[in-house]
Amino acid sequence: MYPWEEIDPDNDTSLALIHECVRRKHGVALCSPANLTIRNSVTSAFCTVVNKMEKVPASLKSFYKKAETREEMLPLAGFDVIFMRANPPLDPLMLNFLDSVKDDVFIVNSLQGMREANNKLYTAAFGDTHSNIIPNTHVSKNKKYLIKQINESKSDKMILKPLNGFGGSGVILIEKSAMSNINSLLDFYITNSDGTSNYVILQDFIEGAEQGDVRILLLNGEPIGAMRRIPGSGDHRSNVSAGGTVAKHTMTKAEKALCKQIGPKLVNDGLYFVGIDVIGGKLVEVNVMSPGGITYMNKVYKTKIQQKVIDFIESKVMDRLQAFDRLSRLRKEVEEA
């Protein structure tokens, strides 16, 4: 994940998960992707280890203030779980390091799932001619093609965003009545200073989007929390990091059906803990790298969603340990026959 010093003690989902683990007396260490290393052919990391506490403060802010840490180089295969919480874009070299321990440690989310779903293209996998769960979407780095799609769209508004953005960064609203700057705007999004180019996403604007979206957290394919995100004044983005606010939300029948439809694929891809963004019953994004929202949902609903997440992880670790014990017993039985 990101460094300990960059944690927002008031609203950080990663801190809520760390706090719950420490509260349960689990050993916890964190490292950034740049701190992965190999020592004597063993994949390790320069870790920030959270020291165990006799009395763990109840509030995240107090916990973060009182927690003490130390630096240690530790082998990754020695852990029970690796929880991926690094912010986008995905670092492919980080995954190459972790490939060597994927059979030894339970990883949330799975490396293959992360490779497939780390950018906004993954959402398109849920849409086809027989399904209407995602807005009409175009992905390209061809400027002429994108302008053509804007002009031919039946909608007066469209959403433009970078393929690897997160937290609402780079998301803009395009209106046909104000197209004079579209060429320079696409040049800015597509062309880098070094001559390389980026893909961008163009989506139909969903009516009602100006009122915000719904963030739903899914654990093992099932929704465990939802909240409505309301755009800030003068901003079409509802991301809290972009100035939006949150409110209670009761999931609609369409949203429940959507979760039921996409849940099995998420689990099959090893995407156990994800956040999805929904507008008008349509899937807009699937966030698999560092989905947030736990602390906001906890405040709104007076709950502790992180407990469900750690319960799930503990059960997965127990399943792996029991499977290993069973295999060991059977092997011993064969050897002694």
Sequence and secondary structure as in RCSB ss.txt:
>XXXX:A:sequence
MYPWEEIDPDNDTSLALIHECVRRKHGVALCSPANLTIRNSVTSAFCTVVNKMEKVPASLKSFYKKAETREEMLP
LAGFDVIFMRANPPLDPLMLNFLDSVKDDVFIVNSLQGMREANNKLYTAAFGDTHSNIIPNTHVSKNKKYLIKQI
NESKSDKMILKPLNGFGGSGVILIEKSAMSNINSLLDFYITNSDGTSNYVILQDFIEGAEQGDVRILLLNGEPIG
AMRRIPGSGDHRSNVSAGGTVAKHTMTKAEKALCKQIGPKLVNDGLYFVGIDVIGGKLVEVNVMSPGGITYMNKV
YKTKIQQKVIDFIESKVMDRLQAFDRLSRLRKEVEEA
>XXXX:A:secstr
   GGG  TTT HHHHHHHHHHHTT  EEE  GGGEEEETTEEEEEEEEE   SS  SSHHHHHHH  EEEEEEE
GGGSSEEE    SS  HHHHHHHHTTTTTSEEES HHHHHHHSSGGGGGGG  TT  SS  EEEES HHHHHHHH
HH SSSEEEEEETT  TTTT EEEEGGG TTHHHHHHHHHB TTS B  EEEEE  TTGGG EEEEEEETTEEEE
EEEEE  TT S   GGGT EEE     HHHHHHHHHHHHHHHHTT  EEEEEEETTEEEEEE SS   HHHHHHH
HT  HHHHHHHHHHHHHHHHHHHHHHHHHHHHHHHH 
